[in-house]
């Protein structure tokens, strides 16, 4: 299969910090993240089951370094039993087979596609949930792209839609209003939404927050803000606008910095922002409803 990397010559840019999500006993997304490639999947209490079949995703264009990504998952008995994610060049060589690339990247960041690609694939099979896949240190951008594509394939599997998903990865953003929201309230009592406006090919406005069953916004919950800030040094009143503003500044998801103390929230934001950008590259303004998995505590 196939998977993109931004640059060979700038492999050192992939060295992004992957901070801890642990904040003691605070009931926040950061401390209650069910992620971790070493964890097995828990009991799902919300989120439509995935349907048996083979689901595929393919980038349309090669990137500026000559690679394009593809991904395929196989679902059997309602479980992901196989994940195949990789990058391919114009000669049909997979990134995991390119010994020169492996050597160069391993020398730069201590890991190469022969390590991180199987790690990501195995993590998805283990956790059964894109948001629970760990970011691989030294391959942060690749891991975030993997999470975005895995999430889109899971959405297709929930709908039983086996049509290949095409990612218009090199296309400009088309003007319009794009929106994404989670359907289910998570274990900590919140669900995420993200809206993005594109005008003249640029992201000019974003709206990102979390809402609870009472339709209250997390950024307006002063108790939550204080509780989280006391434990991690940052709360939603800081990290939510910081991430929103970063998306407008960077005009892409991959260059957004993770907010220290809100690592899991940052990676989830980047995953959802990347999916909205993929929609904008196609000009598809259909609202995206994420039938997100909620796991028993």
C-alpha positions as CSV (number, residue, x, y, z in Angstrom):
1,X,0.0,0.0,0.0
2,X,1.2,3.6,0.3
3,X,1.7,6.6,2.7
4,X,3.1,10.1,2.3
5,X,6.0,11.8,4.0
6,X,6.5,15.6,3.6
7,X,10.2,15.6,2.9
8,X,13.3,13.6,2.7
9,X,15.7,16.5,3.0
10,X,13.8,17.9,6.0
11,X,13.2,14.7,7.9
12,X,14.3,16.5,11.0
13,X,11.1,18.5,10.9
14,X,9.3,15.3,11.8
15,X,10.8,15.4,15.3
16,X,7.7,16.7,17.2
17,X,7.3,16.3,20.9
18,X,4.6,13.8,21.9
19,X,3.7,14.8,25.4
20,X,1.9,12.8,28.1
21,X,-1.9,12.8,28.3
22,X,-1.8,12.0,32.0
23,X,-3.2,14.6,34.3
24,X,-3.8,12.6,37.5
25,X,-7.4,12.2,38.5
26,X,-8.9,15.1,36.5
27,X,-11.8,13.9,34.4
28,X,-10.7,15.4,31.1
29,X,-10.1,14.1,27.5
30,X,-6.4,14.2,28.3
31,X,-6.5,11.9,31.3
32,X,-9.3,9.6,30.0
33,X,-7.9,9.0,26.5
34,X,-8.4,5.3,25.8
35,X,-5.5,5.4,23.3
36,X,-2.3,3.6,23.3
37,X,-1.0,1.0,20.9
38,X,-0.3,-1.3,23.8
39,X,-3.9,-1.3,24.9
40,X,-6.5,-3.7,23.7
41,X,-9.9,-2.4,22.6
42,X,-12.5,-2.0,25.4
43,X,-16.3,-2.5,25.3
44,X,-17.9,0.0,22.9
45,X,-21.0,1.6,24.4
46,X,-21.7,4.1,21.6
47,X,-20.8,4.3,17.9
48,X,-22.2,2.2,15.1
49,X,-20.4,-1.1,14.5
50,X,-18.2,-1.5,11.5
51,X,-19.5,-3.8,8.7
52,X,-17.5,-6.6,7.2
53,X,-15.7,-5.9,4.0
54,X,-12.5,-4.4,2.5
55,X,-12.2,-0.6,2.6
56,X,-9.7,1.4,0.6
57,X,-8.3,4.9,0.5
58,X,-5.9,6.3,-2.1
59,X,-4.2,9.7,-2.6
60,X,-4.6,10.9,-6.1
61,X,-1.3,12.7,-6.6
62,X,2.3,12.1,-5.7
63,X,3.7,14.6,-3.2
64,X,6.7,16.9,-4.0
65,X,9.1,14.1,-2.9
66,X,7.5,11.5,-5.3
67,X,5.3,9.5,-2.9
68,X,1.6,9.0,-2.5
69,X,-0.2,7.1,0.3
70,X,-2.8,4.5,0.3
71,X,-4.5,2.5,3.0
72,X,-6.7,-0.6,3.2
73,X,-8.5,-2.2,6.1
74,X,-10.1,-5.5,6.2
75,X,-13.1,-6.0,8.6
76,X,-14.3,-9.4,9.6
77,X,-16.9,-10.3,12.2
78,X,-17.2,-6.5,13.0
79,X,-13.4,-6.2,13.8
80,X,-10.5,-4.7,11.9
81,X,-8.3,-7.8,11.3
82,X,-5.8,-6.2,8.9
83,X,-4.5,-2.7,8.2
84,X,-2.3,-2.0,5.2
85,X,-0.9,1.5,5.0
86,X,2.1,2.5,2.9
87,X,3.5,4.9,0.4
88,X,4.4,4.2,-3.3
89,X,6.5,6.0,-5.8
90,X,6.1,6.3,-9.6
91,X,8.2,3.1,-10.0
92,X,5.8,1.1,-7.8
93,X,8.4,0.9,-5.0
94,X,6.9,0.9,-1.5
95,X,8.5,3.2,1.1
96,X,9.0,0.2,3.4
97,X,11.0,-1.4,0.6
98,X,13.3,1.6,-0.1
99,X,16.4,0.8,1.8
100,X,18.0,4.2,0.9
101,X,15.0,6.1,2.4
102,X,15.0,3.8,5.4
103,X,18.7,4.4,6.1
104,X,18.4,8.2,5.6
105,X,15.4,8.6,7.9
106,X,16.7,6.3,10.5
107,X,20.0,8.2,10.7
108,X,18.0,11.5,11.1
109,X,15.3,10.6,13.5
110,X,16.1,7.1,14.8
111,X,13.2,5.4,13.0
112,X,12.2,4.6,9.4
113,X,9.2,3.4,7.5
114,X,10.2,-0.2,8.1
115,X,9.5,0.4,11.8
116,X,6.8,3.1,12.0
117,X,4.5,1.8,9.3
118,X,4.0,-1.7,10.8
119,X,3.7,0.0,14.2
120,X,0.8,2.2,13.0
121,X,-0.9,-0.7,11.2
122,X,-0.7,-2.9,14.3
123,X,-1.9,-0.2,16.6
124,X,-5.1,0.3,14.6
125,X,-5.8,-3.5,14.7
126,X,-5.1,-3.5,18.4
127,X,-7.2,-0.5,19.4
128,X,-9.9,-0.7,16.7
129,X,-10.1,3.1,16.9
130,X,-8.2,5.8,14.9
131,X,-8.2,8.3,17.8
132,X,-6.5,5.7,20.0
133,X,-3.6,5.1,17.7
134,X,-0.4,6.4,19.3
135,X,1.7,9.0,17.6
136,X,5.1,7.5,16.8
137,X,8.0,9.6,18.0
138,X,10.2,10.5,15.0
139,X,7.3,10.0,12.5
140,X,4.7,12.4,13.9
141,X,3.4,13.7,10.6
142,X,3.1,10.3,9.1
143,X,1.3,9.1,12.2
144,X,-1.2,12.0,12.1
145,X,-1.9,11.3,8.4
146,X,-2.4,7.7,9.3
147,X,-4.9,8.6,12.0
148,X,-6.9,10.9,9.6
149,X,-7.1,8.2,6.9
150,X,-7.9,5.4,9.4
151,X,-10.7,7.6,10.7
152,X,-12.2,8.1,7.3
153,X,-12.0,4.4,6.5
154,X,-13.7,3.6,9.8
155,X,-16.5,6.0,8.9
156,X,-16.9,4.2,5.5
157,X,-16.9,0.8,7.3
158,X,-19.6,2.0,9.7
159,X,-21.7,2.9,6.6
160,X,-20.7,-0.3,4.8
161,X,-19.5,1.9,1.9
162,X,-16.7,0.0,0.1
163,X,-16.1,2.6,-2.6
164,X,-12.5,3.7,-2.7
165,X,-11.9,7.0,-0.9
166,X,-9.9,9.4,-3.1
167,X,-7.8,12.0,-1.4
168,X,-7.2,15.1,-3.6
169,X,-4.0,15.7,-1.7
170,X,-2.4,18.3,-4.0
171,X,-5.6,20.3,-4.9
172,X,-6.3,23.8,-3.6
173,X,-9.1,24.4,-1.2
174,X,-12.4,25.3,-2.7
175,X,-14.5,28.1,-1.2
176,X,-17.4,27.1,1.1
177,X,-18.4,26.3,4.6
178,X,-17.2,22.9,5.9
179,X,-18.3,21.3,9.2
180,X,-17.6,18.2,11.2
181,X,-19.1,17.1,14.5
182,X,-19.1,14.0,16.7
183,X,-22.5,12.3,17.2
184,X,-21.9,10.8,20.7
185,X,-21.1,12.3,24.0
186,X,-17.8,10.9,25.2
187,X,-16.9,9.2,28.5
188,X,-16.0,12.6,30.0
189,X,-19.3,14.2,29.0
190,X,-18.4,16.1,25.8
191,X,-18.4,15.8,22.0
192,X,-16.3,17.8,19.6
193,X,-17.3,20.0,16.7
194,X,-15.3,21.9,14.1
195,X,-16.4,24.4,11.4
196,X,-14.2,25.9,8.8
197,X,-14.8,28.7,6.2
198,X,-12.8,28.9,3.0
199,X,-12.8,32.1,0.9
200,X,-10.6,32.7,-2.1
201,X,-8.9,29.4,-1.4
202,X,-7.9,30.3,2.2
203,X,-9.2,29.2,5.6
204,X,-10.5,32.5,6.9
205,X,-12.6,31.4,9.9
206,X,-12.9,28.4,12.2
207,X,-15.1,27.5,15.1
208,X,-14.0,24.7,17.3
209,X,-15.2,23.6,20.8
210,X,-16.9,20.8,22.7
211,X,-20.5,20.6,23.8
212,X,-22.2,18.6,26.5
213,X,-25.7,17.2,26.8
214,X,-26.9,20.5,28.2
215,X,-25.5,22.2,25.0
216,X,-22.9,24.0,27.2
217,X,-19.6,24.8,25.6
218,X,-16.4,23.5,27.3
219,X,-14.7,26.9,26.9
220,X,-17.5,28.4,29.0
221,X,-17.1,25.8,31.8
222,X,-15.0,27.7,34.3
223,X,-14.8,24.7,36.7
224,X,-13.5,22.5,34.0
225,X,-11.1,25.2,32.9
226,X,-9.7,25.6,36.4
227,X,-9.5,21.9,37.1
228,X,-7.6,21.1,33.9
229,X,-5.3,24.1,34.2
230,X,-4.4,23.2,37.7
231,X,-3.3,19.8,36.6
232,X,-1.7,20.4,33.1
233,X,-1.1,24.2,33.0
234,X,-3.6,24.7,30.2
235,X,-7.3,24.6,29.8
236,X,-9.8,24.8,27.0
237,X,-10.0,28.6,27.2
238,X,-6.3,28.5,26.1
239,X,-5.9,25.4,23.9
240,X,-9.2,25.7,21.9
241,X,-8.5,29.2,20.5
242,X,-4.8,28.4,20.1
243,X,-5.6,25.4,17.9
244,X,-8.3,27.3,15.9
245,X,-6.0,30.2,15.2
246,X,-3.1,27.9,14.2
247,X,-5.3,26.3,11.6
248,X,-6.0,29.7,10.0
249,X,-2.3,30.7,10.3
250,X,-0.8,27.4,8.9
251,X,-3.6,26.7,6.4
252,X,-3.0,23.0,7.0
253,X,-3.3,20.5,9.8
254,X,0.2,18.9,9.8
255,X,2.1,22.1,10.7
256,X,-0.1,22.9,13.8
257,X,1.9,22.5,16.9
258,X,0.7,20.3,19.7
259,X,-0.4,22.3,22.7
260,X,1.6,21.1,25.8
261,X,-0.9,19.8,28.4
262,X,-3.5,19.2,25.8
263,X,-1.7,16.6,23.7
264,X,-4.6,14.2,23.0
265,X,-7.0,17.1,22.3
266,X,-4.4,18.6,19.9
267,X,-4.0,15.4,17.9
268,X,-7.8,14.9,17.7
269,X,-8.2,18.4,16.4
270,X,-5.5,17.9,13.8
271,X,-7.1,14.6,12.7
272,X,-10.5,16.3,12.3
273,X,-9.0,19.4,10.7
274,X,-7.2,17.2,8.1
275,X,-10.5,15.5,7.2
276,X,-12.2,18.9,6.7
277,X,-9.3,20.0,4.5
278,X,-9.7,16.8,2.4
279,X,-13.3,17.7,2.0
280,X,-12.5,21.3,1.0
281,X,-10.0,20.0,-1.6
282,X,-12.9,18.3,-3.2
283,X,-15.4,21.1,-2.6
284,X,-17.6,18.7,-0.7
285,X,-19.6,20.8,1.8
286,X,-21.7,17.9,3.1
287,X,-21.6,18.1,6.9
288,X,-19.5,15.3,8.3
289,X,-21.0,13.4,11.2
290,X,-18.5,11.3,13.2
291,X,-20.3,8.4,14.8
292,X,-17.5,8.3,17.3
293,X,-16.8,5.2,19.5
294,X,-17.3,5.6,23.2
295,X,-15.7,3.0,25.4
296,X,-16.9,1.7,28.7
297,X,-14.9,3.1,31.6
